[in-house]
Amino acid sequence: MQIIPTRLYYEKATGNGIFIRHQQVGSGFVPMTVEEEMQAYPILSEYSPDAVGVVELEPNQYGEELAMCASFRVDPDTGNITFTYRTEEPGLPQNPRPPLTEEVAELNEQIAALMIDSAAKDTQLQQQDAIIADLMLQIAALQTASGGGGA
């Protein structure tokens, strides 16, 4: 089965997304060059080829993001892609965000670091509890030896 990956077309000067040619899967699709797509899609034919940048994604890359986004942007300096997502409240301002898959991976790393930190603190607390218990036993032993007997 043939997979023709997604292409993101954007304005080179601003990075603003122009067009998404979604991934095509199957045996009946004929791959087109960027030049052919620039002529075939009316929105792209409005632009000079020199003014348009193209990012070809890996198969299935950012599939969920593309399905959920309202728009995309490609940073002209770094090539990083950000997405603006639809919300249930149309009046809310939208801020471009990195791909959700990258945000999830970063959050998973943060969670793992917090779990490691939490486990280290738990170990520290257990050690402190053991020291306190030992000190209480020593105090009780000293009180008994001195005839104080405690409270």
N, C-alpha and C positions, 0 to 999 in steps of 0.2 A: 504494500500500500504506500502510495506517495504522500509526502507531507510537504506542503509549500508553506514556510514559516511566515508569521506576521511581520509586516513592515510598518514602521511608524514614520510618517512624513511630517516634517516640521520646518518652520521658517528659520533659516540659519541665523539671521540677525537677532531675533528675539527668543528663539527656542520654543515659541508657541506651536502647539500641535495643529496640523492642518487636516490630516487624514490618517485613518487606520485601515490598512488592507489586512483583514483578518486571515489567520491561518486557514489553509484549505487542505482537506484530507480526502483522499480517494484516488481513483485511477483515471478520472475523466478531466482532470485539471491540467492545463498547460502552463508551465512556469513562464512568467513574463519578466523581462529586464526592467530595471528602474525606469529607463527611458521609455519603454513601451507603456508602462503604467502611468507615467507622466502624461502621455498622450491619450490613454484610454479613459481615465477618470476625469470628468469635467472640472472638478474642484482643483485638481493638480495642474490641469492644462492652463489655468489662469496664472500660474507662476512661471517665472523664468527658472530653468533647471539649475542655474547657478545660485538661486536664492533659496533652494530647498535642500534640506538635509534628510538623510534616511538612516534609520536604525533597523536592522533586520534582527529580529529576536530568534532565540533558539526555539525549536518546536515546544509548544505548550508553555513557554516562558510567559509569566504575567497574565495567564489566561483569566484568573479570577479578577485581577485588578482591572483588566480591560473590559470585562463584563460589567463591572460595578462603577467604573469611572464616568465622570461627566466630561472630563478633558484630560489632556496630558501635556507635559512640557519637557523638553530636553535642554538641559543646561548647555549653552553654547561653548562654555569653557571646559567643562568636565565631561560632558556627555551623559551625566546622570539623569535618569528619568524620574519625574515626579508625577503624581496623579492627583486630580481633584475629584472627590467622590460626591455622588448625589446624596442629599439628605432628605429626610421626611419633611423638613421645614424649609421651604424654598427661600425664605427671607434671610436665612443665616449666611454669614460670609463664609466662603470656602478658602481654605489655605492648602496649597499644594503639599502633598506628603510623599515620602518615599514609597516604593511598592510595599503592599501589606505583607508579602512573604518575607521581605527584608526586615520589616518592623517586628514581625512575629519571631524571626530568628534572633533578633537583638533582644527582645523581651525574654525569650527562653534562656539566653546567655545570662541576662541579669537575674532571672529566677534561680538559675543554677548557682551563681555567685552568692546570692542571698542564702540559699540553702546551705552552702558550704560555711558561710559566715555564721549562720544560726547553729549549725552542728558544732562549730568551734566554741561558740559561746555556751552551748549546752554542756560541753565537756568541761569548760572552765567553771561553770556553776556547780557541776557535780564534784569537781575537785575542791571547790570552796566549801560545799556542804560537808564533804568528808573531813576537811580540816576543822570546821566548826564542831562537828560531832566528836572528833578526837579531843578538841579543847574542852568541850563540855564534860567528857569522861575524865579528863585530867583534873578539872576543877572539882568534880564530884569526888574523885579519889583523894584530892588534897583536903577537902572539907571533912571527909570521913576520917582521914588520918589525923587531922587536927582536932577531931571531936566536935566539929561544928555541925555536922549532920545536914546542913542545908537549911532551906527556908522553913 
